[in-house]
């Protein structure tokens, strides 16, 4: 099951001691322009190649510009059996507001 996180919920999770891994699935150029501190850039097209970086019990939050690519990433990970998958609703665009 994929959780849709609001910006408020996302910020609350980031303040926890055991905060989730934030995966930004935008292209490197987009990521370099602005990104969420502590996030890791793995473009959506490279996510399959990066699976070894996560275990199925990892808390993962996917972000992109508006939430479309990150929802695709979250759906992909959930289809592979990852249990703790979330998508930042509205993406980084909403987070910046």
Buried (B, 14 or more C-beta within 10 A) or exposed (E): EBEEBEBEBBEEBBEEEEBBBBBBBBBEEBBEEEBBEEBBBBBBEEBEEEBEEBEEEBBBBBBBBBBEBBBBBBBBBBEEEBEBBBBBBBBBEBBEE
